[in-house]
Amino acid sequence: MDIRPLHPGDLPAVLELTITAFRPFYEDSFRPLAGELVFANRHGAWREDYRRHLAAVADPEHGRYAAVAHIDGQIIGFAGWIVQQAERHGEIDILAVSGPQRRHGTGRALAEHAVAEMRNAGAEMVSVGTGGDRFHAPARALYESLGFTPLPTVSYTKAV
């Protein structure tokens, strides 16, 4: 496995990987939990939301960077991160790994790569956010194994 900067030509494969990776969360976890009204309002266009988000995931002029992990040219994961130089703060914005490559160190390698890049860019602290549901349990375990400290938060949503 190699990690390299994301190129614009990678975006279709990265979008497909992202939609495949996060479909179970949106369709099988969030939708039944939140109900149709909240789902439609908050994440009903989640595929299009990712399309827009990923179009700007690598924008160095605005402190946004991304890298892909690949094997023999096949993209198996990617990470995007943000560096806020004035605050000396970095944030892992998004990280996704294809299903068959999970539990093989790809996510760890991408997270470590992003943290190293943020440190090299002057970040003195790095944060990452993820869900508290069962779908996101592997992500929480990864980030905690990398030394991130979980800070409790609660977000409430209600259909009215």
Summary of the structure (lengths in Angstrom):
residues: 160
radius of gyration: 15.9
end to end distance: 48.4
largest distance: 50.6
contacts: 434
relative contact order: 0.16
helix: 49%
strand: 23%
